[in-house]
Amino acid sequence: MQPDRRHSDARTGGHPGAQRTDAADSGDVAATFCATLVDEWVRLGVTDAVVCPGSRNTAISVALATESRIRTQVVHDERSAAFMALGLALATRRPAVLTCTSGSAATHFHPAVVEADMAAVPMLVLTADRPPELQGVLAPQTIDQRDLYGTAVRWYCEPGPPAAGGAPWWRDLARDAMARACGETPGPVQLNLAFREPSPGWRACYPEPEPVGGTDRVRILGESTPWSITDEDVARLVPAISGRRGGLVAGARASRCDEERSAILDFAAALGWPVLADASSGLRVPSEVVVDCFDAILRAGAFDQERPEVVIRLGGLLASKATNQWLSDVAGFNIAVDRHGRCPDPAGVLSQRFMAVPSEVLAKLAAGDPPPAPVGWTRRWSKSSRACSEAVTWALDSILPGEVNEPVAARVVLAGVPPGGSLLVASSMPVRDLEAFAVPRGDVVVHSNRGTNGIDGTLATATGIALGSGAPTVVLCGDVAFLHDVGSLNGLHRRDVDLTIVVIDNDGGGIFGFLPQAEMLDEVVFEEFFGTPHGHDLLRIARSFGLDAEAVGSTAGLKAALAGATARGGVRVVVVRSDRRRNVEVHRRIQEEVNRRLTPFEARRT
């Protein structure tokens, strides 16, 4: 189902609250209009807002600043602000209000808006604008903000400058925006709000709200998903999975609570299917059916000759290239289930998609009592998983013992997050190392911006998660991601958050050393255009923003730094020094050890 992206525009008479441009809006009317929107959103469950200082959005900013029921963060940089709003929504599962002034300011929201769209994260984006009579005449700080984010928003509305006559529809506007942001496929909504005067004004009595029942509240917050698997579907699917070699592949959004997790793992155990789960799926936990080193197993070719006959994909894609390539060659029955209908299929192999809660679909299938997979399939995965896990652990303990490397850092960082805390892992190498090498645990919430797989906004997103969750939060990122979002360090020492930033500093883009460019290009060309060494002192940069920072060069040092940072609270930066070329060699030697241990096992099988 495609999201509703219909427009409402004062210039086309779209929304009932649209105003004629000849209806003067005093500062008092604008203040009352904004206060009404904010009051309605609070009643519907909004708890957080992010404000970028500016003149044209004065009325919105004041309405948020004077509303005690909303936690409002002030952020100078619009891109950082937008990713902070994204992080707040990830932690609270409720949209944060995000606002800025008119002109180029609103363009800096775009990367986070795109991520929110692709990752199905709700967001209320309020872009202030100049009135219609100042459009198209080259007025200062005025650009065409209509459809600024294109198809990335669930709804675009331009109600026109507020006028007293539109008061009966102000709350409808707020409810419409909320409902679309938190609908079947959550995402960003843009309200482009024009104001003739940027003065604060005085708030009058705003329109009385209508009662909001419990049922409406749950619906608006998007906590329920329409059921899209029928009894006929179940009757058709149960024979298709019965007695088959199968597997569950779980990405983001696969499981959101203990009950969902239990239902999914029970299904896998009953059918004897392996679970290949990334850290953000909610399913990468200690379990007999969860394969914690599946990337290395598949790189070793252990299951090239005996592929699954059925694959059920839950949520988003995994980061592992080897796993995604392996799945793309599966000629059997491929089913995808996502609670928001976000079922990626870049290889074009899916047989059917369902917009539904994954655990509920599997419970329906389990009720049909399908026979399990052949016992040999289940045993092979179990033995391969144990052998691979032992190989990875041995290799990490034996290669440069005591000296921290990037796979070890991923493993240590996840292990070092306090129980009940959160971890945000950046795209590029960190998310892959976490997926490939970290030991599963079930008492930490893991996030990653994998909607568009970008590295931008990593620090701001982590800050939003820390603010929204109120729990200790750790972010694992590379040096390029750190520098890309360095502006988000501004003012961070004054925020009431427990945030530890672990930066892998290999002086450039480490992931490119694993790609064909590293072998095919001249070394000088490769370094300038792909290795891209930055040459910065990350400790000095962090300290220039008033943050505590330290560098570590050993596994013991990283463990101690994490323990100390989480014990003290506040914000701390930990820099892990690495070498890009040596990192490629470390990964190669780990894989060689896995291959060595799995090859005899595979030979005995044949």
C-alpha positions in Angstrom: 0.0 0.0 0.0 1.4 3.4 -1.0 1.4 6.2 1.6 -1.1 9.0 1.1 0.8 11.9 -0.3 -2.1 14.1 -1.3 -1.5 17.8 -1.1 -3.4 20.6 0.6 -2.6 24.1 -0.5 -4.2 27.4 0.3 -3.5 28.4 -3.3 -5.7 25.6 -4.5 -8.3 25.7 -1.7 -7.2 22.3 -0.4 -7.5 22.0 3.4 -10.7 23.3 5.1 -8.5 25.6 7.2 -7.0 27.4 4.3 -7.3 31.1 4.5 -7.7 33.8 1.8 -4.5 35.8 1.4 -6.4 39.0 2.0 -7.3 37.9 5.6 -4.8 39.8 7.7 -3.0 37.7 10.3 -1.9 39.7 13.3 0.8 38.4 15.7 -2.0 37.5 18.1 -3.8 35.3 15.6 -0.5 33.6 14.6 0.4 32.9 18.2 -3.1 31.4 18.9 -2.9 29.3 15.8 0.5 27.8 16.7 -0.5 27.3 20.3 -3.6 25.4 19.1 -1.6 23.1 16.9 0.8 22.4 19.8 -1.9 21.8 22.3 -3.6 19.3 20.0 -0.4 17.4 19.3 0.3 17.2 23.0 -3.2 15.7 23.5 -2.4 13.2 20.8 0.8 12.0 22.5 3.6 14.2 21.2 6.3 14.7 23.9 9.3 16.3 22.1 10.2 19.1 19.8 13.3 20.4 18.1 13.5 24.2 17.3 16.0 25.8 15.0 16.2 29.5 16.0 14.9 32.0 13.4 12.7 34.9 12.8 9.9 33.7 10.6 9.1 30.7 12.8 8.8 32.9 16.0 5.2 32.0 16.6 5.9 28.3 16.4 9.0 28.5 18.6 7.3 30.5 21.3 4.3 28.1 21.3 6.7 25.2 21.9 8.9 27.1 24.4 5.9 28.0 26.6 4.3 24.5 26.5 5.4 22.8 29.7 4.2 19.4 28.5 6.7 19.2 25.7 10.5 18.8 26.0 12.0 21.3 23.5 15.5 21.2 22.3 17.2 24.2 20.6 19.6 23.3 17.9 21.4 25.9 15.7 22.2 23.6 12.7 19.1 22.5 10.8 20.6 19.2 9.6 21.6 18.3 13.1 18.2 19.3 14.4 16.4 17.1 11.9 18.4 14.0 12.7 17.9 14.7 16.4 14.1 14.7 15.8 14.6 11.4 14.0 16.5 9.9 17.0 13.8 11.2 19.3 11.1 9.4 17.3 13.2 6.2 17.1 13.4 6.2 21.0 9.8 7.2 21.7 8.0 5.9 18.6 6.2 9.2 18.5 6.8 12.0 16.1 8.8 15.0 17.3 7.9 18.5 16.1 10.7 20.0 14.0 10.7 23.7 13.0 12.9 26.2 11.2 12.7 29.6 9.6 12.1 30.3 5.9 14.5 30.0 3.0 17.5 27.8 2.7 17.2 26.6 6.4 14.4 24.2 5.4 16.6 22.5 2.7 18.9 21.2 5.4 16.1 19.1 6.8 16.1 17.0 3.6 18.6 14.2 4.5 16.7 13.3 7.7 13.3 13.6 6.0 14.5 11.1 3.4 15.8 8.7 6.1 12.5 9.0 8.0 10.6 8.2 4.8 12.6 5.1 4.0 12.8 3.9 7.6 9.1 4.6 8.3 9.8 7.0 11.2 7.1 9.6 12.0 8.1 13.3 11.9 6.2 16.6 12.0 8.1 19.1 9.9 7.0 22.7 10.3 8.7 24.9 7.8 8.0 28.6 8.3 7.5 30.6 5.1 6.9 34.1 3.7 3.3 35.0 2.8 2.0 34.5 -0.8 2.5 38.2 -1.8 6.3 37.8 -1.2 6.7 34.7 -3.3 8.2 35.0 -6.7 9.5 38.6 -6.3 12.9 37.8 -5.0 12.1 38.8 -1.4 14.9 38.1 1.1 15.1 34.6 2.6 12.3 33.4 0.4 12.5 30.3 -1.8 9.9 28.0 -3.3 9.2 25.7 -0.4 6.2 24.0 -1.9 6.8 20.2 -2.3 10.3 20.9 -1.0 10.8 17.2 0.0 9.0 15.7 -3.0 7.6 12.2 -2.5 9.5 11.7 0.8 6.6 13.1 2.8 3.3 11.4 3.6 1.5 14.6 3.3 2.2 18.2 2.3 -0.1 21.0 3.5 0.2 24.7 2.9 -2.8 26.3 4.8 -1.9 29.9 4.1 -1.3 32.7 6.6 -3.5 32.1 9.7 -6.7 34.2 10.1 -9.2 34.2 12.9 -11.9 32.9 10.6 -10.1 29.6 10.2 -9.9 28.8 14.0 -12.6 26.0 13.8 -10.3 24.0 11.6 -7.0 24.5 13.3 -7.3 21.4 15.4 -8.4 19.4 12.4 -5.1 20.4 10.7 -3.1 19.2 13.6 -5.0 15.9 13.7 -4.7 15.4 10.0 -0.9 15.9 10.2 -0.6 13.5 13.1 -2.7 10.8 11.5 -0.7 10.8 8.3 2.7 10.9 10.1 1.7 7.9 12.3 -0.4 6.0 9.8 0.0 2.5 8.3 3.4 3.5 6.9 4.7 6.2 9.3 6.8 8.9 8.0 7.4 12.7 7.7 4.7 15.3 7.1 5.5 18.8 6.0 3.3 21.8 7.1 4.5 24.8 5.2 3.2 27.6 7.4 3.3 31.2 6.1 3.3 34.1 8.4 3.1 37.8 7.5 4.8 39.0 10.6 7.4 37.2 12.7 6.4 38.9 16.0 5.6 36.8 19.0 2.1 38.2 19.6 -0.2 37.3 22.5 -2.1 34.0 22.6 -5.8 34.3 22.8 -8.2 31.5 24.0 -7.8 28.8 21.4 -10.6 26.6 20.2 -11.8 24.0 22.6 -10.6 20.5 21.9 -12.9 17.6 21.2 -12.6 14.5 23.4 -9.9 12.1 22.3 -10.8 8.5 23.1 -8.4 5.8 23.9 -9.1 4.0 20.6 -8.4 7.1 18.6 -5.2 7.7 20.5 -3.8 4.3 19.7 -4.8 4.6 16.1 -3.2 8.0 15.7 0.0 7.0 17.3 0.2 4.1 14.8 0.5 1.4 17.4 -1.7 -1.0 15.4 -1.2 -2.4 12.0 -3.9 -3.5 9.6 -4.1 -7.3 9.3 -3.2 -8.3 5.8 -3.0 -12.1 5.9 -6.2 -14.0 5.5 -7.3 -17.5 6.4 -7.0 -18.3 2.7 -3.4 -17.1 2.8 -2.6 -19.3 5.7 -4.2 -22.3 4.1 -2.0 -21.8 1.1 1.2 -21.0 2.9 1.2 -23.8 5.5 1.7 -26.6 2.9 4.3 -24.5 1.2 6.5 -24.3 4.3 5.7 -27.8 5.7 8.8 -30.0 6.0 10.9 -27.6 4.0 14.4 -26.4 4.5 13.7 -22.8 5.6 15.1 -19.8 7.4 14.0 -16.5 8.9 16.0 -13.4 7.9 15.3 -10.5 10.2 16.1 -6.8 9.8 14.9 -3.5 11.3 11.3 -3.5 12.6 11.2 -7.3 12.8 10.5 -7.4 16.6 9.6 -4.6 19.0 8.9 -6.3 22.3 9.6 -9.5 24.3 6.3 -11.1 23.3 6.9 -10.6 19.5 10.5 -11.9 19.9 9.3 -15.0 21.7 6.7 -15.8 19.1 9.2 -15.5 16.3 11.9 -17.6 18.0 9.3 -20.2 19.0 8.2 -20.5 15.4 11.8 -21.0 14.2 12.5 -23.6 16.9 9.4 -25.5 16.1 10.3 -25.7 12.4 14.0 -26.2 13.0 14.9 -23.1 10.9 17.9 -20.8 11.5 17.4 -17.1 12.3 19.7 -14.7 10.5 19.2 -11.5 12.4 20.9 -8.1 12.4 21.3 -6.2 15.6 18.5 -3.7 15.0 15.9 -6.5 14.4 15.3 -7.1 18.1 16.0 -10.8 17.4 19.8 -11.0 17.7 19.7 -12.5 21.1 21.2 -15.6 22.8 19.2 -18.5 21.4 19.8 -21.9 19.9 18.2 -20.8 16.6 19.9 -17.5 16.2 23.1 -17.7 14.1 25.4 -15.0 15.3 28.2 -15.4 12.7 26.1 -16.1 9.6 28.1 -13.6 7.4 31.3 -15.7 7.8 29.4 -19.0 7.3 28.0 -17.9 4.0 31.3 -16.3 2.9 32.8 -19.8 3.5 30.3 -21.2 1.0 29.0 -23.7 3.7 25.5 -23.6 2.3 26.1 -23.0 -1.4 25.1 -26.5 -2.4 22.1 -26.8 -0.1 20.1 -23.7 -0.1 16.8 -23.1 1.7 13.5 -23.9 -0.1 11.6 -21.3 1.9 12.8 -17.9 3.2 10.6 -15.6 5.3 12.0 -12.1 5.5 11.0 -10.0 8.5 11.5 -6.2 8.3 14.4 -4.5 6.5 17.5 -5.8 4.7 20.6 -7.0 6.4 23.9 -5.2 6.0 25.8 -8.3 5.0 26.6 -8.3 1.3 27.4 -12.0 1.4 24.0 -12.8 3.0 22.0 -10.7 0.5 23.8 -12.2 -2.4 23.2 -15.7 -1.1 19.5 -14.9 -0.6 19.2 -13.5 -4.1 20.1 -16.9 -5.5 17.5 -18.8 -3.5 15.1 -20.2 -6.1 12.5 -21.3 -3.6 9.5 -19.6 -1.9 10.4 -16.1 -0.7 7.9 -14.3 1.6 8.4 -10.8 3.1 6.5 -9.4 6.2 6.9 -5.9 7.4 4.6 -4.1 9.9 4.7 -0.9 7.7 4.7 -2.6 4.2 8.4 -1.7 3.8 9.5 -5.0 2.1 12.7 -4.4 0.2 13.3 -6.6 -2.9 16.3 -5.3 -4.9 17.0 -8.8 -6.3 13.4 -9.2 -7.4 12.9 -12.6 -5.8 9.9 -12.1 -3.5 6.9 -14.3 -4.0 4.6 -12.4 -1.8 4.6 -9.4 0.6 2.5 -8.8 3.7 1.9 -5.6 5.7 1.4 -7.1 9.1 3.2 -7.6 12.4 5.7 -10.4 11.7 5.1 -12.3 15.0 1.3 -12.4 14.3 1.9 -13.8 10.8 4.2 -16.5 12.1 1.7 -17.3 15.0 -1.0 -17.8 12.3 1.3 -20.1 10.4 2.3 -22.0 13.5 -1.3 -22.6 14.3 -1.5 -24.7 11.2 1.0 -27.1 12.8 3.4 -27.4 9.8 6.0 -30.3 10.1 9.6 -29.2 10.8 12.4 -29.1 8.3 14.5 -32.2 7.7 16.6 -32.9 10.8 19.8 -32.8 8.8 19.2 -29.1 7.8 18.6 -28.1 11.4 21.7 -29.9 12.6 23.9 -28.5 9.9 23.0 -24.9 10.8 23.5 -25.6 14.5 26.9 -27.2 14.0 28.0 -24.6 11.6 26.9 -21.8 13.9 28.9 -23.3 16.8 32.0 -23.9 14.8 32.0 -20.5 13.2 31.4 -18.7 16.5 34.3 -20.6 18.1 36.5 -19.7 15.1 35.7 -16.0 15.2 36.3 -15.9 19.0 39.6 -17.7 18.7 40.8 -15.5 15.8 39.9 -12.3 17.6 41.8 -13.4 20.7 44.8 -14.6 18.6 45.3 -11.9 16.0 47.2 -9.1 17.6 46.2 -10.2 21.1 45.3 -7.4 23.4 45.5 -4.7 20.6 42.1 -3.5 19.7 41.0 -3.8 16.1 37.8 -2.9 14.4 36.0 -6.3 14.7 37.0 -6.5 18.4 35.8 -2.9 18.9 32.3 -3.8 17.6 32.2 -6.8 19.9 33.4 -4.9 23.0 31.1 -1.9 22.4 27.9 -3.9 22.2 29.0 -5.9 25.3 29.8 -2.6 27.1 26.4 -1.0 26.7 24.6 -1.0 30.1 21.6 -3.3 30.4 18.5 -1.3 29.3 20.7 1.1 27.3 20.7 1.9 23.6 23.4 1.6 20.9 23.4 3.5 17.6 25.8 2.0 15.1 26.7 4.0 12.0 26.5 2.7 8.4 29.6 1.6 6.5 32.0 -0.7 8.4 30.7 -0.4 12.0 27.2 -1.8 11.2 28.8 -4.7 9.2 31.3 -5.5 12.0 28.6 -5.5 14.6 26.5 -7.8 12.5 29.4 -10.1 11.7 31.3 -10.3 15.0 29.3 -9.1 18.0 28.0 -11.6 20.5 24.2 -11.4 20.7 22.5 -9.9 23.7 18.8 -9.2 24.4 18.9 -6.4 26.9 20.1 -3.6 24.7 18.1 -1.7 22.0 20.2 -1.3 18.8 19.4 1.3 16.2 21.0 2.1 12.8 20.0 4.6 10.1 19.6 2.0 7.4 16.7 3.6 5.6 19.1 5.2 3.1 22.2 3.6 4.6 23.9 7.0 4.9 26.5 8.1 7.5 25.1 11.7 7.8 23.5 12.7 11.1 24.9 9.9 13.1 25.8 11.9 16.2 22.6 13.9 16.1 20.5 10.8 15.8 22.3 9.3 18.8 21.7 12.4 20.8 18.0 12.2 20.0 17.9 8.6 21.1 19.6 9.5 24.4 17.2 12.3 25.0 14.1 10.3 24.1 15.0 7.2 25.9 16.5 8.8 29.0 18.8 5.7 29.1 22.6 5.4 28.7 23.4 5.5 25.0 26.5 4.5 23.0 27.2 5.4 19.4 29.8 3.4 17.3 30.9 5.3 14.2 33.8 5.8 11.9 35.9 8.9 11.7 34.3 10.1 8.4 30.8 9.8 10.0 32.1 11.7 13.0 33.5 14.5 11.0 30.5 14.6 8.7 28.3 15.4 11.7 30.8 17.3 13.8 28.4 20.3 14.1 26.2 18.1 16.3 28.9 18.3 19.0 28.0 22.0 19.4 26.3 22.5 22.7 26.3 18.8 23.4 28.1 19.2 26.8 25.2 21.2 28.0 22.5 18.6 27.3 21.3 16.3 30.0 22.3 13.0 28.3 24.3 10.0 29.0 26.1 9.5 25.7 29.3 7.8 24.9 30.7 8.3 21.3 33.1 5.6 20.2 35.0 6.6 17.0 37.0 4.2 14.9 39.8 6.5 13.6 41.5 4.9 10.6 42.1 8.3 8.9 39.6 7.8 6.1 37.1 5.6 4.4 37.9 2.2 5.7 35.2 0.3 3.8 36.7 1.1 0.4 39.7 -1.1 1.2 37.3 -4.1 0.8 35.9 -3.0 -2.6 37.4 -3.6 -6.1 38.6 0.0 -6.2 41.4 -0.9 -3.8 42.9 -3.5 -6.2 42.0 -1.8 -9.5 43.2 1.7 -9.0 46.6 3.3 -8.7 47.4 3.7 -5.0 47.7 7.5 -5.2 44.3 7.8 -7.0 42.7 5.4 -4.6 43.9 7.3 -1.5 42.8 10.7 -2.8 39.4 9.7 -4.1 38.4 6.7 -1.9 40.8 6.4 1.1 40.4 10.1 1.7 42.6 10.6 4.7 41.5 13.6 6.7 44.5 14.1 9.0 42.5 15.6 11.9 43.1 15.1 15.6 39.7 13.9 16.7 40.6 14.3 20.4 41.4 18.0 19.9 38.2 18.4 17.9 36.1 16.8 20.6 37.7 18.8 23.4 37.3 22.1 21.4 33.5 21.5 22.0 34.0 21.2 25.7 33.8 17.3 25.7 35.9 14.9 27.6 37.8 12.7 25.2 40.4 9.9 25.4 42.2 7.6 22.9 42.6 3.9 23.5 44.9 1.4 21.8 44.0 -1.9 23.6 41.0 -4.1 24.2 41.4 -3.6 27.9 41.6 0.2 27.4 38.4 0.2 25.4 36.6 -1.8 28.0 37.8 0.5 30.8 36.9 3.6 28.9 33.3 2.4 28.2 32.8 1.3 31.8 34.1 4.6 33.1 32.1 6.7 30.7 28.8 5.0 31.5 29.5 5.1 35.2 30.2 8.8 35.2 27.4 9.7 32.8 27.3 12.8 30.7 29.0 12.9 27.3 32.4 11.4 26.5 34.3 10.7 23.2 36.4 7.5 23.0 38.8 7.3 20.0 39.9 3.9 18.8 43.0 4.1 16.6 43.0 1.8 13.6 44.9 1.2 10.4 42.9 0.7 7.2 45.3 -1.8 5.5 45.7 -3.8 8.7 42.0 -3.9 9.2 41.5 -5.6 5.8 44.1 -8.1 6.8 42.4 -8.8 10.1 39.1 -9.5 8.4 40.9 -11.8 5.9 42.5 -13.8 8.7 39.3 -14.2 10.6 37.6 -15.5 7.5 40.5 -17.9 6.8 40.1 -19.4 10.3 36.3 -19.9 9.7 37.0 -21.5 6.4 39.6 -23.8 8.0 37.2 -25.0 10.6 34.2 -25.4 8.4 35.9 -27.1 5.4 36.5 -30.4 7.2 33.0 -30.3 8.5 31.6 -29.8 5.0 33.8 -32.5 3.6 32.5 -35.1 6.2 29.0 -34.1 5.2 29.6 -34.9 1.5 
